[in-house]
Amino acid sequence: MEVLVILIPVSLCLGALGLVGFFWTMKSRQYEDPEGDAVRILRTDYDDSPAP
């Protein structure tokens, strides 16, 4: 039971870190255009081969 004294604060800190990371991605607008990536991958003129 003593391990819960360590595990509960660690899990709360990790959860808070994940929440802060999520809000940071929302603030930096990383989820602004989810449809654009889905359509872009299907285009035929997209070339991701390395340059010679």
N, C-alpha and C positions, 0 to 999 in steps of 0.2 A: 504493500500500500504506500510505502514511502516513495515509490517511483512516480506516483501520481502527482506528487509535489513538484516534480521536474517536468513531467509530460504535459500537464495542463497549461502551465505558462508558455512552454515551448510551442504547443499547438496554437495557443492564442496569438503568439507573436508571428508565427508563420501565416496564420489566417489574416492578420492585420497587414503583413507584408504583401500577401496576394491581393488584398483589397486596395492597398496603395498602388500597386502595380497596375491593377485594372483601371483605377481612376486616372493614372498617368497616361495610359494608352487612350483613354477617352479624351483627355485634355489635348493630346498631341494629334488627335483626329485620325487615328489609324483605322477606324471602322467607318470612315466617311463614304467609301464607294465599294461596297461588297459586290454589287452586281457588275461593276466594271471588270474586276478580275475574272469573274466567271465567263464573261463574254470574250475577254481578251485572249484567253487560253484556246478558244475555239476558232479564232481567226486563222486563215490560211497564210496571210502575209507575215505572220510572226516568225522570226528566225532567231533561234537562240544558239545557233552553232558558233563555235569560236572563230574569231577573225583570223585569216591566214597570216 
